[in-house]
């Protein structure tokens, strides 16, 4: 926020994910916006347990690098010129808006790569201490450096619970030390990390840093193909041979206001979790291991036990009836040749789900589980929600398509993020359908191979997300017509767009062959369990996801604030629940008290309050309105007077002139919300819709509007005068004249 040319104090909430870890290892940190990238480097080192002995580099969305410029240039790693100084670059200048991203690589040998996303900008109270703190995360610190990156980390963690004497190899000594120290990879201690971060003193960077040379370029000045290029290219932008594995994306769109929802009872949700085949299999595996089962050094069942588990627990049913596993003879043949439990997907997926969820614990080469009844109620539901959250976290970092990295991979992450919002915002039991995209594309007249590529990218992302969520019981998913592989179609179209032949030979396909509109597309819809899990995920990410009825016992101010953005039906249901908890008189007093104040937020509350008060016909509430109409409290008086004026009959008499004056004041009040946001087009539309009369009749009101005693009168009239130029020139001129009169009066 810019106030009087200066930046208001604020903190940035960042989510930092160590790429390639399973389950995801991440931290959520809060730092001052005016601290440096150097401070962020120090904070990451502390938060993840690194020791700072290696080089590092930040890369922004335009491919610009930041770090220790002298060291990075001197060692001749190919960075060349254009490395910005991290100690003179403000964090808020690089992460300028919510959704902005950075990449941070530590140790150019092991390549510990971190994805950094600005989740929220938080206002800092004047005089508050500037600190660095941890407010969330998952998993313990990485246990060591110089172990070969995330692949080495996975091997170390796999060896931790193996029997004594089996730690031979390069990690043997480290594993022994970690085992002796009681290292728990699943442990996360936010308070301990924040205590360590207290040693990091955030510096202050003043002024806006100059971007390093090579703006919008990657290393060596090679232009990177952006997500916008792929979606909107008319060619001549991207150029044949431009790299597509750049690993950056464009700025994220603003998060829409989500509709309020209702959730199923907890007992129904728990029963739904048990009904998810994957979770049911994990629970049955845990019960099957109740007496203990032997595992290999890789922490999976020995082959003989794996065969027994698949047959005895009928895990082959997870593959579906059309799978070769469904045939007893073929299944027996495949299991007989089994060499590792990792080769059986129907066992591997529920096995690791049970292990990650601590339904199965591994100690001393044996896996021990509990009875299915040991995992009930809220704990099971929370674990299911965490599993769904892990899936969405992974999608948000790497996209939804296997092997698609860089910008196209991250574009699939953006598409999936948008689909998640569509799913949540869709009415209960409503399907989200890929065919909607085709219809909108036809209406917009979009065509060409580049747009076909985008549609194929969308369809492939839709399918991958739907299938992933369906495995967790979060959605009902229905495939469309045709058996084409969405990913294969996408690869073919991509090759066609960049001028390459699939496999290096053959004839290029016609892109439109892959986007036929006569095929029914895939579709999916949230289950009640999916809505619960998706809401939990959105809330964890800081996205407001209200529940119908959650304001039943809130005060009037919180109610009016919460109702902003509700549909008329949702507002009616919420208000009915709120009124049940208080008398009509108390409701009227609270609502009118909340109408006082200046600014856009107060104006928005008044607009909602009028809708609520209009339905209060109780005589006691009307007495409260009459008293408020005679008060001197600005905002409160106008709302009460206008509400009384709208009541018919003699039960709430009010002077018509006073009621009309209050109505004009509230008209300016409502339009001031749009005027303050600079939405001139919306301002004009709101003005016309409020009066719903011909321009000739509007002209008669101009002389009355400029006299309205409202702080925003002059601004609203001036902006209406500009916005109405294309609607009615004479009226626009009168509005500008009225604005001048209002300015003179002030």
VEXLUM-942712 format. One record per residue (C-alpha): residue number from 1; y negated, z, x. Coordinates in steps of 0.02 Angstrom, whole numbers. Layout:
N
ATOM   i      v      w      u
ATOM NUM      Y      Z      X
...
This chain:
746
ATOM   i      v      w      u
ATOM   1      0      0      0
ATOM   2   -172    -48     66
ATOM   3   -314     69     23
ATOM   4   -491     31     87
ATOM   5   -420    -80    222
ATOM   6   -305     55    289
ATOM   7   -120     79    265
ATOM   8    -71    228    159
ATOM   9     53    345    244
ATOM  10    230    296    200
ATOM  11    409    315    257
ATOM  12    542    181    260
ATOM  13    719    212    199
ATOM  14    838    105    300
ATOM  15   1023     74    279
ATOM  16   1108     38    445
ATOM  17   1287    -28    443
ATOM  18   1399    -49    595
ATOM  19   1472   -221    560
ATOM  20   1659   -250    565
ATOM  21   1713    -70    527
ATOM  22   1842    -31    393
ATOM  23   1806     78    298
ATOM  24   1620     43    326
ATOM  25   1530    158    449
ATOM  26   1346    171    402
ATOM  27   1193    282    403
ATOM  28   1041    295    290
ATOM  29    887    347    390
ATOM  30    705    381    344
ATOM  31    569    347    473
ATOM  32    379    331    467
ATOM  33    324    151    435
ATOM  34    198    161    577
ATOM  35    323    214    709
ATOM  36    391     87    833
ATOM  37    552    -11    844
ATOM  38    581     90   1002
ATOM  39    590    248    896
ATOM  40    712    160    780
ATOM  41    820    119    933
ATOM  42    820    302    982
ATOM  43    864    355    805
ATOM  44   1010    233    793
ATOM  45   1078    297    959
ATOM  46   1075    476    894
ATOM  47   1138    436    718
ATOM  48   1290    338    775
ATOM  49   1332    442    928
ATOM  50   1286    312   1059
ATOM  51   1228    367   1231
ATOM  52   1096    236   1274
ATOM  53   1177    171   1432
ATOM  54   1176    -13   1383
ATOM  55   1051   -147   1337
ATOM  56   1005   -183   1158
ATOM  57    908   -310   1054
ATOM  58    829   -316    881
ATOM  59    821   -485    792
ATOM  60    717   -511    635
ATOM  61    741   -634    492
ATOM  62    649   -772    585
ATOM  63    755   -757    742
ATOM  64    620   -665    839
ATOM  65    687   -539    964
ATOM  66    621   -365   1006
ATOM  67    677   -245   1140
ATOM  68    641   -193   1319
ATOM  69    562   -360   1363
ATOM  70    558   -331   1551
ATOM  71    743   -285   1565
ATOM  72    802   -420   1446
ATOM  73    707   -554   1543
ATOM  74    750   -490   1717
ATOM  75    938   -492   1691
ATOM  76    934   -677   1643
ATOM  77   1048   -665   1493
ATOM  78    970   -819   1418
ATOM  79    842   -735   1307
ATOM  80    700   -820   1400
ATOM  81    524   -796   1338
ATOM  82    480   -734   1167
ATOM  83    549   -557   1171
ATOM  84    429   -437   1085
ATOM  85    398   -262   1152
ATOM  86    488   -141   1038
ATOM  87    372      2   1090
ATOM  88    215    -87   1030
ATOM  89    291   -160    870
ATOM  90    273    -58    712
ATOM  91    428    -39    605
ATOM  92    328    -77    448
ATOM  93    264   -241    522
ATOM  94    440   -307    548
ATOM  95    516   -234    389
ATOM  96    368   -275    279
ATOM  97    449   -274    106
ATOM  98    601   -201     20
ATOM  99    754   -305     58
ATOM 100    693   -359    230
ATOM 101    827   -356    365
ATOM 102    848   -333    552
ATOM 103    996   -350    667
ATOM 104   1024   -229    809
ATOM 105   1151   -263    945
ATOM 106   1195   -128   1070
ATOM 107   1295   -168   1228
ATOM 108   1307   -356   1255
ATOM 109   1486   -336   1315
ATOM 110   1560   -238   1170
ATOM 111   1429   -309   1049
ATOM 112   1409   -162    931
ATOM 113   1315   -256    795
ATOM 114   1217   -163    662
ATOM 115   1139   -232    503
ATOM 116    976   -145    452
ATOM 117    904   -162    276
ATOM 118    742    -89    209
ATOM 119    797    -10     45
ATOM 120    639     81    -10
ATOM 121    462    120     42
ATOM 122    426    303      7
ATOM 123    248    372     -7
ATOM 124    219    516    112
ATOM 125    107    658     49
ATOM 126    -55    676    146
ATOM 127    -29    799    287
ATOM 128    160    793    279
ATOM 129    252    799    444
ATOM 130    309    633    520
ATOM 131    496    651    548
ATOM 132    655    552    571
ATOM 133    796    610    459
ATOM 134    966    559    392
ATOM 135    985    556    202
ATOM 136   1156    477    184
ATOM 137   1301    391    268
ATOM 138   1489    376    285
ATOM 139   1617    407    421
ATOM 140   1602    501    586
ATOM 141   1511    440    742
ATOM 142   1598    309    846
ATOM 143   1706    414    966
ATOM 144   1662    322   1126
ATOM 145   1575    173   1206
ATOM 146   1653     39   1318
ATOM 147   1810     24   1213
ATOM 148   1798   -160   1168
ATOM 149   1686   -153   1015
ATOM 150   1748   -135    837
ATOM 151   1921   -204    877
ATOM 152   1944    -71   1010
ATOM 153   1877     61    890
ATOM 154   2006     10    760
ATOM 155   2145     26    888
ATOM 156   2087    198    945
ATOM 157   2080    261    766
ATOM 158   2252    187    734
ATOM 159   2325    284    879
ATOM 160   2246    450    834
ATOM 161   2387    509    719
ATOM 162   2534    436    814
ATOM 163   2668    555    882
ATOM 164   2647    639   1051
ATOM 165   2695    532   1200
ATOM 166   2652    365   1121
ATOM 167   2474    349   1186
ATOM 168   2512    238   1334
ATOM 169   2386    103   1376
ATOM 170   2199     97   1405
ATOM 171   2158    215   1262
ATOM 172   2287    350   1297
ATOM 173   2171    474   1381
ATOM 174   2033    452   1252
ATOM 175   2155    473   1108
ATOM 176   2224    633   1186
ATOM 177   2048    703   1206
ATOM 178   1999    660   1028
ATOM 179   2160    733    960
ATOM 180   2132    895   1055
ATOM 181   1953    905    994
ATOM 182   2007    882    812
ATOM 183   1907    723    789
ATOM 184   1908    669    606
ATOM 185   1851    487    583
ATOM 186   1819    517    397
ATOM 187   1701    664    424
ATOM 188   1515    640    395
ATOM 189   1391    782    422
ATOM 190   1218    732    365
ATOM 191   1138    898    411
ATOM 192   1208    892    587
ATOM 193   1141    715    613
ATOM 194    970    765    546
ATOM 195    969    913    664
ATOM 196   1002    796    810
ATOM 197    869    676    747
ATOM 198    742    818    753
ATOM 199    741    789    941
ATOM 200    674    612    911
ATOM 201    484    618    904
ATOM 202    418    464    812
ATOM 203    275    381    904
ATOM 204    131    296    815
ATOM 205     93    110    829
ATOM 206    -80     60    768
ATOM 207   -128   -115    714
ATOM 208    -18   -262    671
ATOM 209     87   -320    816
ATOM 210     76   -501    872
ATOM 211    244   -587    843
ATOM 212    333   -642   1000
ATOM 213    327   -824   1049
ATOM 214    450   -937    964
ATOM 215    405   -892    786
ATOM 216    545   -945    666
ATOM 217    651   -999    811
ATOM 218    813   -938    882
ATOM 219    857   -921   1065
ATOM 220    798  -1071   1164
ATOM 221    682  -1124   1023
ATOM 222    820  -1202    914
ATOM 223    766  -1202    733
ATOM 224    882  -1107    618
ATOM 225    937  -1172    449
ATOM 226    878  -1046    319
ATOM 227    954  -1000    153
ATOM 228    807  -1085     69
ATOM 229    844  -1245    165
ATOM 230   1022  -1248     99
ATOM 231    971  -1214    -81
ATOM 232    817  -1325    -92
ATOM 233    840  -1454     46
ATOM 234    784  -1631      6
ATOM 235    835  -1677    182
ATOM 236    709  -1706    315
ATOM 237    701  -1516    326
ATOM 238    868  -1466    399
ATOM 239    915  -1616    508
ATOM 240   1090  -1665    559
ATOM 241   1165  -1543    680
ATOM 242   1053  -1394    644
ATOM 243   1155  -1235    671
ATOM 244   1205  -1146    511
ATOM 245   1275   -990    592
ATOM 246   1106   -913    623
ATOM 247   1137   -745    543
ATOM 248    971   -721    455
ATOM 249    916   -736    275
ATOM 250    758   -748    176
ATOM 251    668   -604     92
ATOM 252    759   -526    -53
ATOM 253    693   -541   -229
ATOM 254    624   -389   -318
ATOM 255    756   -286   -406
ATOM 256    740   -310   -595
ATOM 257    724   -165   -715
ATOM 258    899   -128   -777
ATOM 259    934    -94   -959
ATOM 260    993     80  -1010
ATOM 261   1179     92  -1045
ATOM 262   1309    209  -1117
ATOM 263   1465    263  -1023
ATOM 264   1640    295  -1088
ATOM 265   1702    476  -1091
ATOM 266   1767    538   -923
ATOM 267   1945    560   -985
ATOM 268   1948    377  -1038
ATOM 269   1881    323   -869
ATOM 270   2011    424   -774
ATOM 271   2148    348   -882
ATOM 272   2076    176   -843
ATOM 273   2086    211   -655
ATOM 274   2269    256   -673
ATOM 275   2294     94   -767
ATOM 276   2227    -12   -623
ATOM 277   2386    -85   -543
ATOM 278   2322    -62   -366
ATOM 279   2277    121   -394
ATOM 280   2436    152   -492
ATOM 281   2535     83   -344
ATOM 282   2439    195   -223
ATOM 283   2474    349   -329
ATOM 284   2659    306   -340
ATOM 285   2666    277   -152
ATOM 286   2589    450   -126
ATOM 287   2721    528   -238
ATOM 288   2858    428   -149
ATOM 289   2798    502     17
ATOM 290   2796    679    -51
ATOM 291   2940    735     61
ATOM 292   2874    638    211
ATOM 293   2913    463    275
ATOM 294   2917    399    454
ATOM 295   2779    282    511
ATOM 296   2753    170    662
ATOM 297   2620    184    796
ATOM 298   2513     72    686
ATOM 299   2519    205    549
ATOM 300   2621    100    427
ATOM 301   2796    126    359
ATOM 302   2943     76    466
ATOM 303   3017    -93    411
ATOM 304   3170    -16    326
ATOM 305   3062    104    227
ATOM 306   2940    -36    185
ATOM 307   3082   -136    108
ATOM 308   3138     17     11
ATOM 309   2962     53    -54
ATOM 310   2934   -126   -113
ATOM 311   3097   -129   -211
ATOM 312   3105     49   -273
ATOM 313   2923     56   -330
ATOM 314   2924   -126   -387
ATOM 315   2768   -159   -286
ATOM 316   2807   -345   -290
ATOM 317   2734   -347   -466
ATOM 318   2560   -333   -387
ATOM 319   2578   -514   -332
ATOM 320   2597   -577   -510
ATOM 321   2738   -662   -603
ATOM 322   2707   -831   -523
ATOM 323   2728   -762   -346
ATOM 324   2886   -799   -245
ATOM 325   2910   -609   -241
ATOM 326   2948   -614   -427
ATOM 327   3113   -703   -389
ATOM 328   3242   -572   -338
ATOM 329   3336   -688   -219
ATOM 330   3180   -751   -131
ATOM 331   3112   -574   -121
ATOM 332   3272   -506    -44
ATOM 333   3270   -646     84
ATOM 334   3088   -612    131
ATOM 335   3113   -425    144
ATOM 336   3269   -445    250
ATOM 337   3169   -541    381
ATOM 338   3026   -415    376
ATOM 339   2970   -355    548
ATOM 340   2815   -254    502
ATOM 341   2750   -172    344
ATOM 342   2582   -252    382
ATOM 343   2656   -420    335
ATOM 344   2682   -370    153
ATOM 345   2518   -379     58
ATOM 346   2590   -296    -98
ATOM 347   2626   -143      9
ATOM 348   2484   -153    134
ATOM 349   2341   -146      6
ATOM 350   2400      6    -94
ATOM 351   2458     91     67
ATOM 352   2287     89    149
ATOM 353   2205    133    -15
ATOM 354   2313    290    -23
ATOM 355   2281    331    160
ATOM 356   2092    305    149
ATOM 357   2086    408    -10
ATOM 358   2187    548     72
ATOM 359   2325    531    -58
ATOM 360   2434    507     95
ATOM 361   2404    601    258
ATOM 362   2481    551    424
ATOM 363   2527    684    551
ATOM 364   2647    675    696
ATOM 365   2720    508    648
ATOM 366   2755    557    467
ATOM 367   2663    510    307
ATOM 368   2655    645    175
ATOM 369   2590    623     -1
ATOM 370   2571    721   -159
ATOM 371   2630    704   -337
ATOM 372   2533    585   -447
ATOM 373   2473    734   -548
ATOM 374   2386    803   -393
ATOM 375   2254    667   -409
ATOM 376   2170    688   -576
ATOM 377   2003    704   -660
ATOM 378   1835    688   -575
ATOM 379   1905    676   -398
ATOM 380   2008    522   -439
ATOM 381   1862    442   -530
ATOM 382   1744    476   -384
ATOM 383   1869    402   -262
ATOM 384   1885    246   -369
ATOM 385   1694    230   -376
ATOM 386   1683    253   -187
ATOM 387   1813    115   -164
ATOM 388   1713     -2   -273
ATOM 389   1556     48   -177
ATOM 390   1643      6    -12
ATOM 391   1686   -167    -79
ATOM 392   1506   -199   -132
ATOM 393   1442   -129     34
ATOM 394   1552   -251    129
ATOM 395   1498   -396     19
ATOM 396   1316   -349     45
ATOM 397   1336   -357    234
ATOM 398   1453   -504    262
ATOM 399   1456   -603     99
ATOM 400   1609   -639     -6
ATOM 401   1694   -784     84
ATOM 402   1815   -755    227
ATOM 403   1755   -830    390
ATOM 404   1583   -881    325
ATOM 405   1460   -796    442
ATOM 406   1277   -822    476
ATOM 407   1154   -885    347
ATOM 408   1277   -963    227
ATOM 409   1381   -805    230
ATOM 410   1228   -700    197
ATOM 411   1173   -819     59
ATOM 412   1337   -781    -28
ATOM 413   1290   -597    -11
ATOM 414   1125   -632    -99
ATOM 415   1214   -730   -235
ATOM 416   1339   -589   -259
ATOM 417   1198   -462   -265
ATOM 418   1116   -564   -404
ATOM 419   1281   -576   -497
ATOM 420   1302   -388   -488
ATOM 421   1134   -370   -574
ATOM 422   1181   -498   -707
ATOM 423   1345   -409   -741
ATOM 424   1262   -242   -762
ATOM 425   1120   -307   -868
ATOM 426   1232   -408   -984
ATOM 427   1264   -330  -1156
ATOM 428   1426   -234  -1177
ATOM 429   1576   -350  -1192
ATOM 430   1471   -503  -1148
ATOM 431   1540   -631  -1025
ATOM 432   1443   -691   -873
ATOM 433   1488   -875   -859
ATOM 434   1469   -999   -715
ATOM 435   1436  -1134   -846
ATOM 436   1265  -1055   -876
ATOM 437   1213  -1116   -704
ATOM 438   1268  -1294   -744
ATOM 439   1170  -1292   -907
ATOM 440   1012  -1227   -822
ATOM 441   1031  -1355   -683
ATOM 442   1043  -1496   -811
ATOM 443    887  -1431   -900
ATOM 444    792  -1425   -736
ATOM 445    851  -1599   -689
ATOM 446    919  -1539   -521
ATOM 447   1036  -1660   -434
ATOM 448   1089  -1726   -266
ATOM 449   1215  -1673   -134
ATOM 450   1110  -1525    -75
ATOM 451   1104  -1450   -248
ATOM 452   1288  -1488   -273
ATOM 453   1317  -1387   -115
ATOM 454   1218  -1242   -186
ATOM 455   1314  -1249   -350
ATOM 456   1479  -1252   -254
ATOM 457   1418  -1104   -151
ATOM 458   1376  -1011   -311
ATOM 459   1543  -1052   -391
ATOM 460   1641   -998   -236
ATOM 461   1542   -836   -227
ATOM 462   1569   -805   -413
ATOM 463   1756   -827   -396
ATOM 464   1773   -718   -241
ATOM 465   1670   -578   -318
ATOM 466   1762   -588   -484
ATOM 467   1934   -583   -405
ATOM 468   1885   -437   -293
ATOM 469   1816   -335   -436
ATOM 470   1963   -379   -548
ATOM 471   2083   -301   -421
ATOM 472   1992   -136   -449
ATOM 473   1991   -154   -638
ATOM 474   1801   -167   -636
ATOM 475   1796   -334   -726
ATOM 476   1900   -445   -836
ATOM 477   1908   -611   -745
ATOM 478   1959   -781   -812
ATOM 479   1977   -933   -701
ATOM 480   1909  -1098   -761
ATOM 481   1993  -1267   -773
ATOM 482   2067  -1346   -618
ATOM 483   2161  -1280   -468
ATOM 484   2039  -1333   -333
ATOM 485   2004  -1205   -197
ATOM 486   1823  -1153   -215
ATOM 487   1808  -1122    -28
ATOM 488   1887  -1289     17
ATOM 489   1769  -1379   -101
ATOM 490   1623  -1288    -22
ATOM 491   1676  -1334    154
ATOM 492   1695  -1517    105
ATOM 493   1523  -1522     24
ATOM 494   1443  -1435    173
ATOM 495   1517  -1563    290
ATOM 496   1450  -1701    178
ATOM 497   1274  -1628    175
ATOM 498   1261  -1611    365
ATOM 499   1336  -1784    392
ATOM 500   1505  -1734    460
ATOM 501   1674  -1798    406
ATOM 502   1805  -1670    357
ATOM 503   1922  -1649    503
ATOM 504   1822  -1774    604
ATOM 505   1888  -1928    512
ATOM 506   1906  -2005    340
ATOM 507   1781  -2052    206
ATOM 508   1647  -1934    147
ATOM 509   1673  -1872    -31
ATOM 510   1546  -1899   -167
ATOM 511   1471  -1727   -193
ATOM 512   1457  -1747   -381
ATOM 513   1646  -1763   -391
ATOM 514   1652  -1577   -356
ATOM 515   1525  -1527   -489
ATOM 516   1592  -1608   -647
ATOM 517   1513  -1532   -800
ATOM 518   1664  -1565   -912
ATOM 519   1763  -1426   -830
ATOM 520   1755  -1250   -897
ATOM 521   1696  -1132   -761
ATOM 522   1753   -958   -715
ATOM 523   1689   -809   -810
ATOM 524   1696   -619   -800
ATOM 525   1633   -466   -891
ATOM 526   1620   -283   -846
ATOM 527   1748   -159   -908
ATOM 528   1690     16   -958
ATOM 529   1763     75   -792
ATOM 530   1667    -61   -700
ATOM 531   1504    -11   -784
ATOM 532   1531    168   -726
ATOM 533   1568    116   -548
ATOM 534   1427    -10   -539
ATOM 535   1302    117   -603
ATOM 536   1361    243   -473
ATOM 537   1337    112   -337
ATOM 538   1164     62   -398
ATOM 539   1108    243   -408
ATOM 540   1169    274   -230
ATOM 541   1065    124   -175
ATOM 542    911    198   -258
ATOM 543    906     75   -404
ATOM 544    854    156   -569
ATOM 545   1000    139   -690
ATOM 546    958    242   -845
ATOM 547   1080    306   -974
ATOM 548   1043    303  -1159
ATOM 549   1013    482  -1211
ATOM 550    968    548  -1039
ATOM 551    790    588  -1095
ATOM 552    845    689  -1246
ATOM 553    782    853  -1173
ATOM 554    647    781  -1058
ATOM 555    462    817  -1083
ATOM 556    355    685  -1167
ATOM 557    281    619  -1005
ATOM 558    452    587   -929
ATOM 559    509    507  -1092
ATOM 560    362    385  -1098
ATOM 561    384    341   -915
ATOM 562    570    313   -938
ATOM 563    550    204  -1093
ATOM 564    450     72  -1000
ATOM 565    554    -86  -1003
ATOM 566    669    -30  -1145
ATOM 567    705   -156  -1282
ATOM 568    646   -108  -1459
ATOM 569    823    -59  -1510
ATOM 570    854     42  -1352
ATOM 571    685    127  -1373
ATOM 572    726    171  -1553
ATOM 573    894    250  -1507
ATOM 574    819    349  -1362
ATOM 575    674    413  -1467
ATOM 576    790    465  -1609
ATOM 577    890    571  -1487
ATOM 578    732    644  -1414
ATOM 579    660    692  -1584
ATOM 580    821    782  -1632
ATOM 581    782    914  -1499
ATOM 582    607    962  -1559
ATOM 583    499    977  -1713
ATOM 584    386    835  -1767
ATOM 585    231    939  -1726
ATOM 586    293    982  -1551
ATOM 587    338    799  -1523
ATOM 588    163    743  -1574
ATOM 589     79    873  -1463
ATOM 590    183    823  -1311
ATOM 591    158    637  -1337
ATOM 592    -30    652  -1359
ATOM 593    -47    765  -1207
ATOM 594     43    631  -1105
ATOM 595    -86    502  -1162
ATOM 596   -226    577  -1060
ATOM 597   -272    506   -891
ATOM 598   -335    347   -807
ATOM 599   -246    207   -717
ATOM 600   -108     83   -754
ATOM 601     29    212   -772
ATOM 602    -68    312   -902
ATOM 603   -110    152   -996
ATOM 604     74    103  -1001
ATOM 605    120    275  -1068
ATOM 606    -10    258  -1205
ATOM 607     63     91  -1259
ATOM 608    235    169  -1279
ATOM 609    166    328  -1360
ATOM 610     87    226  -1500
ATOM 611    256    151  -1543
ATOM 612    336    324  -1552
ATOM 613    194    408  -1647
ATOM 614    187    268  -1776
ATOM 615    352    329  -1851
ATOM 616    301    514  -1865
ATOM 617    262    536  -2050
ATOM 618    289    724  -2053
ATOM 619    133    812  -2123
ATOM 620    131    932  -1975
ATOM 621    129    786  -1853
ATOM 622    -13    705  -1949
ATOM 623   -114    866  -1936
ATOM 624    -90    860  -1747
ATOM 625   -150    679  -1746
ATOM 626   -307    721  -1847
ATOM 627   -350    863  -1728
ATOM 628   -325    750  -1577
ATOM 629   -431    614  -1655
ATOM 630   -579    736  -1655
ATOM 631   -553    789  -1474
ATOM 632   -651    734  -1321
ATOM 633   -496    689  -1218
ATOM 634   -505    505  -1170
ATOM 635   -345    410  -1209
ATOM 636   -277    548  -1318
ATOM 637   -420    526  -1445
ATOM 638   -401    336  -1457
ATOM 639   -212    341  -1479
ATOM 640   -223    472  -1616
ATOM 641   -364    382  -1708
ATOM 642   -279    211  -1700
ATOM 643   -114    287  -1758
ATOM 644   -196    371  -1907
ATOM 645   -287    210  -1950
ATOM 646   -122    118  -1960
ATOM 647    -53    242  -2089
ATOM 648    -72    185  -2270
ATOM 649   -124    296  -2413
ATOM 650   -230    452  -2419
ATOM 651   -112    564  -2320
ATOM 652   -201    525  -2157
ATOM 653   -380    469  -2196
ATOM 654   -482    405  -2050
ATOM 655   -648    314  -2040
ATOM 656   -606    126  -2029
ATOM 657   -747     97  -1905
ATOM 658   -678    232  -1790
ATOM 659   -503    161  -1807
ATOM 660   -564    -14  -1761
ATOM 661   -662     54  -1613
ATOM 662   -506    144  -1552
ATOM 663   -404    -14  -1575
ATOM 664   -525   -114  -1466
ATOM 665   -519     21  -1332
ATOM 666   -328     16  -1333
ATOM 667   -332   -175  -1324
ATOM 668   -432   -165  -1162
ATOM 669   -320    -22  -1106
ATOM 670   -162   -124  -1129
ATOM 671   -233   -279  -1046
ATOM 672   -294   -175   -899
ATOM 673   -113   -154   -844
ATOM 674    -98   -342   -818
ATOM 675   -273   -359   -749
ATOM 676   -239   -228   -617
ATOM 677    -81   -319   -564
ATOM 678   -176   -483   -548
ATOM 679    -68   -569   -679
ATOM 680   -204   -678   -754
ATOM 681    -86   -791   -851
ATOM 682      3   -641   -927
ATOM 683   -167   -563   -962
ATOM 684   -222   -713  -1065
ATOM 685    -56   -721  -1157
ATOM 686    -67   -535  -1197
ATOM 687   -243   -555  -1262
ATOM 688   -197   -699  -1377
ATOM 689    -39   -614  -1439
ATOM 690   -132   -452  -1477
ATOM 691   -256   -540  -1590
ATOM 692   -145   -681  -1652
ATOM 693   -297   -772  -1721
ATOM 694   -387   -937  -1693
ATOM 695   -512   -954  -1549
ATOM 696   -657   -959  -1674
ATOM 697   -612   -786  -1736
ATOM 698   -591   -723  -1559
ATOM 699   -769   -774  -1518
ATOM 700   -831   -655  -1651
ATOM 701   -752   -511  -1556
ATOM 702   -829   -547  -1387
ATOM 703   -990   -452  -1421
ATOM 704   -887   -303  -1476
ATOM 705   -769   -307  -1327
ATOM 706   -903   -293  -1194
ATOM 707   -967   -134  -1277
ATOM 708   -797    -47  -1262
ATOM 709   -817    114  -1161
ATOM 710   -668     86  -1047
ATOM 711   -667     87   -857
ATOM 712   -576    -81   -852
ATOM 713   -683   -175   -980
ATOM 714   -783   -277   -854
ATOM 715   -629   -323   -751
ATOM 716   -525   -374   -903
ATOM 717   -664   -482   -976
ATOM 718   -698   -565   -808
ATOM 719   -517   -610   -783
ATOM 720   -500   -669   -962
ATOM 721   -651   -780   -934
ATOM 722   -563   -862   -788
ATOM 723   -392   -873   -869
ATOM 724   -454   -946  -1033
ATOM 725   -537  -1096   -948
ATOM 726   -385  -1203   -984
ATOM 727   -366  -1136  -1162
ATOM 728   -543  -1141  -1231
ATOM 729   -692  -1175  -1118
ATOM 730   -822  -1109  -1241
ATOM 731   -726   -947  -1266
ATOM 732   -699   -930  -1078
ATOM 733   -887   -945  -1050
ATOM 734   -923   -814  -1182
ATOM 735   -797   -699  -1099
ATOM 736   -881   -719   -930
ATOM 737  -1050   -684  -1010
ATOM 738   -979   -528  -1091
ATOM 739   -908   -474   -924
ATOM 740  -1082   -489   -847
ATOM 741  -1152   -380   -987
ATOM 742  -1016   -251   -958
ATOM 743  -1055   -250   -772
ATOM 744  -1241   -228   -808
ATOM 745  -1205    -86   -927
ATOM 746  -1105      5   -794
